[in-house]
Amino acid sequence: MNKLPATALFLLLTINTAAGAERVEESKSWSDSFPVTADKPVLKIENIWGDVNVRPGKPGEIVISVQERRSAPDRLQFERSLETLRLNTEADANGVYLYVGNRERDWHGRNDCRDCRADYHFDVTVPADTQVDVSTVNDGHIDIAGISGQVSAANVNGPIAAAGLRNCAVMNSVNGEVSLGFEASPADNCDIDTVNGDITLKLPEDSGLDVTIDLFNGRMLTQLPVDALALPATVEHVETGGRHQYRIEQQAGVRIGAGGPRFTISSLNGDIHIQKIN
């Protein structure tokens, strides 16, 4: 791991609250460079608060730039947050994995650090063919562009935007829009869903997809010609006390162009937009 010279900012503040306690806040930034030699490197980030931005960079190198803002109600809680909300890094020749807290995502220790917070803003450059899988939870957006490897992203309270994609795997947001732009017709299946937000696909005119659609309060609007696609019904069987119950669900489907990989798109409260890239 090589430290880059850009890491020199550090600011520690104590703020008097109305109750007289001194709230502690710290800001700092740094950058790390990680050599990777795998044919398809991997970048995985699991954030809690803050943005994740990913762009193509040099072959054989993943560069992570981080802006950290940490706060706690007092000095004791601040010291606890350094453990419970620490940023961990695992790296080898295959890629880089960054996560906040512990690897098992067990938040038991956070009960001892109430009102603690650690915002991490990530700006990352990767080889263009990197397999990207990133997530954040609160007060952050995910922005990915120019990555030819397979991309997955998840956000709980914020949007996901990705442009210049070749393929996606899973794109999920609970409260936020999902906007995906593809450089060429996708070659792999992808699951895309949001609870509260629109989903936008931007596709070349010659794209071919088979799309399964699940909408509750929404509609599909398309600039590309589509044909109805017959899908098999799913049947769920439940036996309780000797009684058999069956739930039959029939999803809607459309075929874009000549068809192709399966995209499964769902939104509880939002529209689906399929737009043509000129």
C-alpha positions as a Markdown table, in Angstrom:
| # | Residue | x | y | z |
|---|---|---|---|---|
| 1 | Met | 0.0 | 0.0 | 0.0 |
| 2 | Asn | 1.4 | 3.4 | -1.0 |
| 3 | Lys | 0.5 | 6.6 | 0.8 |
| 4 | Leu | -0.1 | 9.5 | -1.5 |
| 5 | Pro | 1.2 | 13.0 | -0.5 |
| 6 | Ala | -2.3 | 14.4 | -0.7 |
| 7 | Thr | -3.2 | 13.3 | 2.8 |
| 8 | Ala | -2.5 | 16.2 | 5.1 |
| 9 | Leu | -5.8 | 17.7 | 6.3 |
| 10 | Phe | -6.8 | 17.2 | 9.9 |
| 11 | Leu | -9.2 | 19.4 | 12.0 |
| 12 | Leu | -10.5 | 18.7 | 15.5 |
| 13 | Leu | -13.2 | 20.8 | 17.1 |
| 14 | Thr | -15.0 | 20.8 | 20.4 |
| 15 | Ile | -18.4 | 22.5 | 20.4 |
| 16 | Asn | -20.3 | 23.5 | 23.5 |
| 17 | Thr | -23.8 | 22.2 | 23.4 |
| 18 | Ala | -26.8 | 23.7 | 25.1 |
| 19 | Ala | -26.5 | 21.1 | 27.9 |
| 20 | Gly | -22.9 | 22.2 | 28.6 |
| 21 | Ala | -21.2 | 19.1 | 27.2 |
| 22 | Glu | -18.5 | 19.5 | 24.6 |
| 23 | Arg | -19.4 | 17.8 | 21.4 |
| 24 | Val | -16.3 | 16.6 | 19.6 |
| 25 | Glu | -16.0 | 16.8 | 15.8 |
| 26 | Glu | -13.0 | 15.8 | 13.6 |
| 27 | Ser | -12.4 | 16.2 | 9.9 |
| 28 | Lys | -9.6 | 14.7 | 7.9 |
| 29 | Ser | -8.8 | 13.4 | 4.4 |
| 30 | Trp | -6.3 | 11.0 | 2.9 |
| 31 | Ser | -5.6 | 9.0 | -0.2 |
| 32 | Asp | -4.3 | 5.4 | -0.7 |
| 33 | Ser | -3.0 | 3.7 | -3.8 |
| 34 | Phe | -3.4 | -0.1 | -4.2 |
| 35 | Pro | -1.7 | -2.2 | -7.0 |
| 36 | Val | -3.9 | -4.8 | -8.6 |
| 37 | Thr | -2.9 | -7.5 | -11.0 |
| 38 | Ala | -6.1 | -9.5 | -11.5 |
| 39 | Asp | -7.6 | -9.6 | -15.0 |
| 40 | Lys | -10.8 | -8.2 | -13.5 |
| 41 | Pro | -10.1 | -6.5 | -10.2 |
| 42 | Val | -12.8 | -6.1 | -7.6 |
| 43 | Leu | -13.8 | -2.9 | -5.7 |
| 44 | Lys | -16.2 | -3.4 | -2.8 |
| 45 | Ile | -17.3 | -0.5 | -0.4 |
| 46 | Glu | -19.8 | -0.8 | 2.4 |
| 47 | Asn | -20.5 | 2.8 | 3.7 |
| 48 | Ile | -23.0 | 4.1 | 6.3 |
| 49 | Trp | -23.0 | 7.9 | 5.9 |
| 50 | Gly | -21.7 | 9.7 | 2.8 |
| 51 | Asp | -21.2 | 9.5 | -0.9 |
| 52 | Val | -19.4 | 7.0 | -3.1 |
| 53 | Asn | -18.1 | 8.1 | -6.5 |
| 54 | Val | -16.3 | 5.7 | -8.9 |
| 55 | Arg | -14.5 | 6.6 | -12.1 |
| 56 | Pro | -12.0 | 4.9 | -14.5 |
| 57 | Gly | -8.4 | 5.4 | -13.8 |
| 58 | Lys | -5.0 | 3.8 | -14.6 |
| 59 | Pro | -4.6 | 0.1 | -15.4 |
| 60 | Gly | -3.2 | -1.9 | -12.5 |
| 61 | Glu | -4.1 | 0.6 | -9.8 |
| 62 | Ile | -7.0 | 1.4 | -7.5 |
| 63 | Val | -6.8 | 4.9 | -5.9 |
| 64 | Ile | -9.1 | 5.7 | -2.9 |
| 65 | Ser | -9.5 | 9.3 | -1.7 |
| 66 | Val | -11.5 | 9.7 | 1.5 |
| 67 | Gln | -12.9 | 12.7 | 3.3 |
| 68 | Glu | -13.9 | 11.8 | 6.8 |
| 69 | Arg | -16.1 | 13.8 | 9.2 |
| 70 | Arg | -16.6 | 12.2 | 12.7 |
| 71 | Ser | -18.6 | 13.5 | 15.6 |
| 72 | Ala | -19.7 | 12.4 | 19.0 |
| 73 | Pro | -21.5 | 13.9 | 22.1 |
| 74 | Asp | -18.3 | 14.0 | 24.2 |
| 75 | Arg | -14.7 | 12.8 | 24.2 |
| 76 | Leu | -15.5 | 9.4 | 25.7 |
| 77 | Gln | -18.0 | 8.7 | 23.0 |
| 78 | Phe | -15.7 | 10.0 | 20.4 |
| 79 | Glu | -13.0 | 7.5 | 21.4 |
| 80 | Arg | -15.5 | 4.7 | 21.3 |
| 81 | Ser | -16.6 | 5.7 | 17.8 |
| 82 | Leu | -13.0 | 5.2 | 16.6 |
| 83 | Glu | -13.6 | 1.5 | 17.1 |
| 84 | Thr | -17.3 | 1.0 | 16.4 |
| 85 | Leu | -17.3 | 3.2 | 13.3 |
| 86 | Arg | -13.8 | 2.7 | 12.0 |
| 87 | Leu | -13.0 | 2.4 | 8.3 |
| 88 | Asn | -11.4 | -1.0 | 7.6 |
| 89 | Thr | -9.4 | -1.8 | 4.5 |
| 90 | Glu | -8.6 | -5.2 | 3.0 |
| 91 | Ala | -6.5 | -5.3 | -0.1 |
| 92 | Asp | -4.6 | -7.7 | -2.2 |
| 93 | Ala | -3.7 | -8.3 | -5.9 |
| 94 | Asn | -7.3 | -9.0 | -6.7 |
| 95 | Gly | -8.9 | -5.8 | -5.4 |
| 96 | Val | -9.9 | -3.6 | -2.5 |
| 97 | Tyr | -12.6 | -4.0 | 0.2 |
| 98 | Leu | -13.5 | -1.1 | 2.5 |
| 99 | Tyr | -16.2 | -1.3 | 5.2 |
| 100 | Val | -17.3 | 0.7 | 8.2 |
| 101 | Gly | -17.6 | -1.2 | 11.5 |
| 102 | Asn | -16.9 | -4.9 | 11.6 |
| 103 | Arg | -17.0 | -7.3 | 8.7 |
| 104 | Glu | -20.0 | -9.2 | 9.9 |
| 105 | Arg | -22.0 | -6.0 | 10.0 |
| 106 | Asp | -22.8 | -6.6 | 13.7 |
| 107 | Trp | -23.8 | -3.3 | 15.2 |
| 108 | His | -23.9 | -4.5 | 18.8 |
| 109 | Gly | -21.3 | -2.0 | 20.0 |
| 110 | Arg | -23.1 | 1.0 | 18.6 |
| 111 | Asn | -25.5 | 1.0 | 21.5 |
| 112 | Asp | -22.5 | 2.3 | 23.6 |
| 113 | Cys | -21.9 | 5.1 | 21.1 |
| 114 | Arg | -25.3 | 6.8 | 20.7 |
| 115 | Asp | -25.3 | 10.0 | 18.6 |
| 116 | Cys | -21.9 | 9.1 | 17.2 |
| 117 | Arg | -21.5 | 9.5 | 13.5 |
| 118 | Ala | -18.7 | 9.0 | 10.9 |
| 119 | Asp | -19.3 | 10.3 | 7.4 |
| 120 | Tyr | -17.0 | 9.0 | 4.7 |
| 121 | His | -17.0 | 10.5 | 1.2 |
| 122 | Phe | -15.2 | 8.3 | -1.3 |
| 123 | Asp | -13.7 | 9.3 | -4.6 |
| 124 | Val | -12.3 | 6.2 | -6.3 |
| 125 | Thr | -10.5 | 5.5 | -9.6 |
| 126 | Val | -10.2 | 2.0 | -10.8 |
| 127 | Pro | -9.1 | 0.1 | -13.9 |
| 128 | Ala | -12.0 | 0.4 | -16.3 |
| 129 | Asp | -12.8 | -3.3 | -16.3 |
| 130 | Thr | -13.1 | -3.5 | -12.5 |
| 131 | Gln | -16.1 | -5.4 | -10.9 |
| 132 | Val | -17.7 | -2.7 | -8.7 |
| 133 | Asp | -20.0 | -3.4 | -5.8 |
| 134 | Val | -20.7 | -0.3 | -3.6 |
| 135 | Ser | -23.3 | 0.7 | -1.0 |
| 136 | Thr | -24.2 | 3.5 | 1.4 |
| 137 | Val | -27.1 | 4.0 | 3.8 |
| 138 | Asn | -27.7 | 7.6 | 4.8 |
| 139 | Asp | -27.1 | 11.1 | 3.5 |
| 140 | Gly | -25.2 | 10.0 | 0.4 |
| 141 | His | -25.4 | 9.4 | -3.3 |
| 142 | Ile | -23.7 | 6.8 | -5.4 |
| 143 | Asp | -22.3 | 8.0 | -8.7 |
| 144 | Ile | -20.5 | 5.6 | -11.1 |
| 145 | Ala | -19.3 | 6.4 | -14.7 |
| 146 | Gly | -17.2 | 4.8 | -17.4 |
| 147 | Ile | -16.9 | 1.3 | -15.8 |
| 148 | Ser | -16.9 | -1.6 | -18.3 |
| 149 | Gly | -16.9 | -4.3 | -15.6 |
| 150 | Gln | -20.1 | -5.6 | -13.9 |
| 151 | Val | -21.5 | -3.0 | -11.5 |
| 152 | Ser | -23.7 | -3.4 | -8.4 |
| 153 | Ala | -24.9 | -0.6 | -6.1 |
| 154 | Ala | -27.2 | -0.2 | -3.1 |
| 155 | Asn | -28.5 | 2.9 | -1.3 |
| 156 | Val | -31.1 | 3.2 | 1.4 |
| 157 | Asn | -31.8 | 6.9 | 1.6 |
| 158 | Gly | -30.4 | 8.4 | -1.6 |
| 159 | Pro | -30.1 | 8.0 | -5.3 |
| 160 | Ile | -28.0 | 5.8 | -7.6 |
| 161 | Ala | -26.6 | 7.2 | -10.9 |
| 162 | Ala | -24.4 | 5.3 | -13.3 |
| 163 | Ala | -23.4 | 6.2 | -16.8 |
| 164 | Gly | -21.3 | 4.6 | -19.5 |
| 165 | Leu | -22.0 | 1.1 | -18.3 |
| 166 | Arg | -21.6 | -2.2 | -20.1 |
| 167 | Asn | -23.3 | -4.4 | -17.5 |
| 168 | Cys | -25.1 | -4.3 | -14.2 |
| 169 | Ala | -25.9 | -7.1 | -11.7 |
| 170 | Val | -28.0 | -5.6 | -8.8 |
| 171 | Met | -29.1 | -2.0 | -8.4 |
| 172 | Asn | -31.2 | -1.3 | -5.3 |
| 173 | Ser | -32.4 | 1.9 | -3.6 |
| 174 | Val | -35.1 | 2.2 | -0.9 |
| 175 | Asn | -35.7 | 5.9 | -1.0 |
| 176 | Gly | -34.2 | 7.3 | -4.1 |
| 177 | Glu | -34.1 | 7.3 | -7.9 |
| 178 | Val | -32.0 | 4.8 | -9.9 |
| 179 | Ser | -30.7 | 6.1 | -13.2 |
| 180 | Leu | -28.6 | 3.8 | -15.5 |
| 181 | Gly | -27.0 | 4.7 | -18.8 |
| 182 | Phe | -25.4 | 2.0 | -21.0 |
| 183 | Glu | -22.7 | 2.5 | -23.5 |
| 184 | Ala | -23.8 | -0.5 | -25.5 |
| 185 | Ser | -26.6 | -3.0 | -25.3 |
| 186 | Pro | -26.2 | -5.0 | -22.0 |
| 187 | Ala | -25.0 | -8.6 | -22.2 |
| 188 | Asp | -25.9 | -9.8 | -18.7 |
| 189 | Asn | -29.1 | -10.1 | -16.6 |
| 190 | Cys | -29.7 | -7.3 | -14.0 |
| 191 | Asp | -32.1 | -6.8 | -11.1 |
| 192 | Ile | -33.2 | -3.1 | -10.5 |
| 193 | Asp | -35.6 | -2.0 | -7.8 |
| 194 | Thr | -36.6 | 0.9 | -5.6 |
| 195 | Val | -39.4 | 1.4 | -3.1 |
| 196 | Asn | -39.8 | 5.2 | -3.5 |
| 197 | Gly | -38.3 | 6.5 | -6.7 |
| 198 | Asp | -38.3 | 6.4 | -10.4 |
| 199 | Ile | -36.1 | 4.0 | -12.4 |
| 200 | Thr | -34.5 | 5.3 | -15.7 |
| 201 | Leu | -32.7 | 3.2 | -18.3 |
| 202 | Lys | -30.8 | 5.0 | -21.0 |
| 203 | Leu | -30.1 | 2.7 | -23.9 |
| 204 | Pro | -28.7 | 2.8 | -27.4 |
| 205 | Glu | -31.3 | 2.5 | -30.1 |
| 206 | Asp | -30.2 | -1.0 | -31.2 |
| 207 | Ser | -30.4 | -2.5 | -27.7 |
| 208 | Gly | -32.1 | -5.8 | -27.1 |
| 209 | Leu | -33.6 | -6.7 | -23.7 |
| 210 | Asp | -36.3 | -8.8 | -22.1 |
| 211 | Val | -37.8 | -6.9 | -19.2 |
| 212 | Thr | -39.9 | -8.1 | -16.4 |
| 213 | Ile | -41.9 | -5.3 | -14.8 |
| 214 | Asp | -43.3 | -5.1 | -11.3 |
| 215 | Leu | -45.1 | -1.8 | -10.6 |
| 216 | Phe | -47.6 | -0.9 | -7.8 |
| 217 | Asn | -48.1 | 2.9 | -8.1 |
| 218 | Gly | -46.4 | 3.8 | -11.3 |
| 219 | Arg | -46.3 | 3.4 | -15.1 |
| 220 | Met | -43.7 | 2.7 | -17.8 |
| 221 | Leu | -42.8 | 5.4 | -20.3 |
| 222 | Thr | -40.5 | 4.4 | -23.2 |
| 223 | Gln | -38.8 | 6.1 | -26.2 |
| 224 | Leu | -37.9 | 2.7 | -27.7 |
| 225 | Pro | -40.3 | 0.4 | -29.4 |
| 226 | Val | -41.4 | -2.5 | -27.3 |
| 227 | Asp | -43.5 | -5.6 | -27.7 |
| 228 | Ala | -45.5 | -7.5 | -25.1 |
| 229 | Leu | -43.6 | -10.4 | -23.6 |
| 230 | Ala | -45.5 | -13.4 | -22.3 |
| 231 | Leu | -44.1 | -14.6 | -18.9 |
| 232 | Pro | -44.9 | -17.7 | -17.0 |
| 233 | Ala | -47.0 | -17.3 | -13.9 |
| 234 | Thr | -45.4 | -18.1 | -10.6 |
| 235 | Val | -47.3 | -20.4 | -8.2 |
| 236 | Glu | -46.7 | -20.4 | -4.4 |
| 237 | His | -48.0 | -23.4 | -2.5 |
| 238 | Val | -48.5 | -23.2 | 1.3 |
| 239 | Glu | -49.9 | -26.0 | 3.4 |
| 240 | Thr | -51.3 | -25.2 | 6.9 |
| 241 | Gly | -53.2 | -27.6 | 9.0 |
| 242 | Gly | -54.0 | -29.9 | 6.1 |
| 243 | Arg | -55.3 | -27.0 | 4.0 |
| 244 | His | -53.6 | -26.1 | 0.8 |
| 245 | Gln | -53.4 | -22.5 | -0.4 |
| 246 | Tyr | -52.0 | -21.3 | -3.7 |
| 247 | Arg | -50.9 | -17.9 | -4.6 |
| 248 | Ile | -50.7 | -17.2 | -8.4 |
| 249 | Glu | -48.8 | -14.1 | -9.6 |
| 250 | Gln | -48.6 | -13.0 | -13.2 |
| 251 | Gln | -46.0 | -10.3 | -13.9 |
| 252 | Ala | -45.9 | -8.1 | -17.0 |
| 253 | Gly | -43.1 | -8.2 | -19.5 |
| 254 | Val | -41.9 | -6.3 | -22.6 |
| 255 | Arg | -39.3 | -7.1 | -25.2 |
| 256 | Ile | -37.0 | -4.3 | -26.4 |
| 257 | Gly | -35.6 | -4.8 | -29.9 |
| 258 | Ala | -34.8 | -8.4 | -30.6 |
| 259 | Gly | -34.7 | -9.3 | -26.9 |
| 260 | Gly | -31.7 | -10.4 | -24.9 |
| 261 | Pro | -30.7 | -10.6 | -21.3 |
| 262 | Arg | -33.4 | -10.4 | -18.6 |
| 263 | Phe | -33.8 | -7.2 | -16.7 |
| 264 | Thr | -36.1 | -7.4 | -13.7 |
| 265 | Ile | -37.3 | -3.9 | -12.7 |
| 266 | Ser | -39.6 | -3.1 | -9.8 |
| 267 | Ser | -40.8 | 0.0 | -8.0 |
| 268 | Leu | -43.5 | 0.4 | -5.4 |
| 269 | Asn | -43.9 | 4.1 | -5.8 |
| 270 | Gly | -42.3 | 5.3 | -9.0 |
| 271 | Asp | -42.3 | 5.2 | -12.8 |
| 272 | Ile | -40.0 | 3.3 | -15.2 |
| 273 | His | -38.5 | 5.5 | -18.0 |
| 274 | Ile | -36.7 | 3.9 | -20.9 |
| 275 | Gln | -34.9 | 6.5 | -22.8 |
| 276 | Lys | -33.0 | 6.4 | -26.1 |
| 277 | Ile | -29.4 | 7.5 | -26.3 |
| 278 | Asn | -28.7 | 9.3 | -29.6 |
